Amino acid sequence: MAKVYLFRHGQTTDNKNHTFSGFRDVDLTLEGEEEARRIGEELKDIPVNKAYTSDQIRSKRTLELVLDKYHKNVDIIEDERIKERDYGNLTGLNKDDIKRADPKNYELWHRSYDVPPPCLLYTSDAADDLLCVDLGGRRIIKKKKLKTQLRT
């Protein structure tokens, strides 16, 4: 019987600094690299045939380090659908600052399945999505609830 092992990417610079990453592509810290190597050690005696990763640097690098020493011929499937959620305008902001400024909404935005992150300006485009327009009105960015993001 096949077994599935799930692990999260190692620590990133944004994790270390309590920054919302979302779709922002950040790499692992030295600690994050070491965390990935420890996972590799834990899995060293387990046969691995196939591995899945998102298209984000932090996930790909974690998987590379996990597999590096003991698992050389693994079929790796990269799928953008399993990337981190999109944090919208929270991306790049400090989580501690947001929590202090708006403690009620922080938990909603940080962990919600049903509520999309905030936009500067928005209009409803469908029950599940919001269209966000930057302040200059130059571009429209579609934001999704995590629930919707997982369905696509």
C-alpha positions as CSV (number, residue, x, y, z in Angstrom):
1,M,0.0,0.0,0.0
2,A,1.3,3.5,-0.9
3,K,1.9,5.9,2.0
4,V,1.8,9.7,1.8
5,Y,4.2,11.8,3.8
6,L,3.4,15.5,4.1
7,F,5.8,18.2,5.3
8,R,5.9,22.0,5.1
9,H,8.7,24.0,3.6
10,G,11.6,24.9,6.0
11,Q,11.9,28.3,7.7
12,T,12.1,31.3,5.2
13,T,13.3,34.8,5.7
14,D,9.6,35.9,5.9
15,N,8.8,33.2,8.5
16,K,11.8,34.4,10.6
17,N,10.7,38.1,10.3
18,H,6.9,37.3,10.8
19,T,6.1,38.6,7.3
20,F,3.1,37.6,5.2
21,S,4.6,35.7,2.2
22,G,1.7,34.3,0.2
23,F,2.7,34.2,-3.4
24,R,5.9,36.1,-2.7
25,D,8.8,33.9,-3.7
26,V,11.2,33.7,-0.8
27,D,14.0,31.3,-0.1
28,L,14.9,29.3,3.0
29,T,17.1,30.5,5.8
30,L,20.0,28.4,7.0
31,E,17.7,27.1,9.7
32,G,15.1,26.2,7.0
33,E,17.8,24.3,5.1
34,E,18.7,22.4,8.2
35,E,15.1,21.6,8.9
36,A,14.8,20.1,5.4
37,R,17.9,18.0,5.9
38,R,16.5,16.6,9.2
39,I,13.3,15.6,7.3
40,G,15.5,13.8,4.8
41,E,17.2,11.9,7.6
42,E,13.8,10.9,9.0
43,L,12.8,9.5,5.6
44,K,16.2,7.9,4.7
45,D,14.9,4.3,5.1
46,I,11.6,4.9,3.4
47,P,11.3,4.3,-0.3
48,V,10.2,7.4,-2.2
49,N,9.0,7.1,-5.7
50,K,7.1,10.3,-6.3
51,A,7.2,13.8,-4.7
52,Y,5.0,16.8,-5.2
53,T,6.0,20.4,-4.7
54,S,4.6,23.8,-5.5
55,D,6.3,26.2,-7.9
56,Q,7.6,28.3,-5.1
57,I,11.4,28.5,-4.3
58,R,10.9,27.6,-0.7
59,S,9.0,24.4,-1.5
60,K,11.3,23.3,-4.3
61,R,14.4,24.0,-2.2
62,T,13.0,22.1,0.8
63,L,12.2,19.1,-1.4
64,E,15.6,19.2,-3.0
65,L,17.3,19.1,0.4
66,V,14.9,16.4,1.7
67,L,15.7,14.1,-1.2
68,D,19.3,15.0,-1.8
69,K,21.2,12.4,0.3
70,Y,19.1,9.3,0.2
71,H,16.5,9.6,-2.7
72,K,18.1,10.2,-6.0
73,N,15.7,8.9,-8.6
74,V,12.4,10.4,-7.5
75,D,9.7,11.5,-9.9
76,I,9.1,15.2,-8.9
77,I,5.8,16.8,-9.9
78,E,5.6,20.6,-9.6
79,D,2.1,21.9,-9.3
80,E,1.3,25.6,-8.7
81,R,-2.1,24.7,-7.3
82,I,-0.5,23.6,-4.0
83,K,1.3,26.9,-3.4
84,E,0.8,29.1,-0.3
85,R,-2.4,31.1,-0.3
86,D,-2.5,34.6,-1.7
87,Y,-2.4,37.2,1.0
88,G,-3.2,40.1,-1.2
89,N,-2.2,43.5,0.2
90,L,-0.9,41.8,3.4
91,T,1.9,40.3,1.4
92,G,5.2,41.7,2.6
93,L,3.7,43.2,5.8
94,N,4.7,42.3,9.3
95,K,2.2,40.0,11.0
96,D,2.8,41.4,14.4
97,D,2.1,45.0,13.2
98,I,-1.2,43.8,11.5
99,K,-2.2,41.9,14.6
100,R,-1.7,45.0,16.8
101,A,-3.4,47.3,14.3
102,D,-6.4,45.0,13.7
103,P,-6.6,42.0,16.1
104,K,-10.1,41.0,15.1
105,N,-9.4,40.8,11.4
106,Y,-5.9,39.5,11.7
107,E,-7.0,36.0,12.7
108,L,-9.6,36.0,9.9
109,W,-7.1,37.1,7.2
110,H,-4.3,35.0,8.6
111,R,-6.1,31.6,8.8
112,S,-9.5,32.0,7.1
113,Y,-10.8,29.5,4.6
114,D,-13.8,31.5,3.6
115,V,-12.6,35.1,3.8
116,P,-10.1,36.5,1.2
117,P,-7.3,38.9,2.3
118,P,-8.0,42.6,2.2
119,C,-7.8,44.7,-1.0
120,L,-7.2,48.4,-1.3
121,L,-10.4,48.8,-3.5
122,Y,-12.6,46.0,-4.5
123,T,-15.8,45.0,-6.2
124,S,-17.5,41.7,-6.1
125,D,-17.1,39.7,-9.3
126,A,-18.6,36.4,-8.0
127,A,-19.6,34.9,-4.7
128,D,-16.1,33.5,-4.2
129,D,-13.8,36.1,-5.7
130,L,-12.9,39.7,-5.4
131,L,-11.3,42.0,-8.0
132,C,-8.7,44.2,-6.4
133,V,-7.5,47.4,-8.1
134,D,-4.3,49.1,-7.1
135,L,-4.5,52.7,-6.0
136,G,-3.4,54.1,-9.4
137,G,-6.1,51.9,-11.0
138,R,-3.4,50.5,-13.4
139,R,-4.1,46.8,-12.8
140,I,-6.7,44.5,-11.6
141,I,-5.7,41.5,-9.4
142,K,-8.1,38.7,-8.8
143,K,-8.1,37.6,-5.1
144,K,-9.6,34.4,-4.0
145,K,-10.8,32.9,-0.8
146,L,-8.6,29.9,0.2
147,K,-11.6,27.7,-0.3
148,T,-11.9,28.9,-4.0
149,Q,-8.1,28.8,-4.5
150,L,-8.1,25.1,-3.6
151,R,-10.8,24.3,-6.1
152,T,-8.9,25.7,-9.1
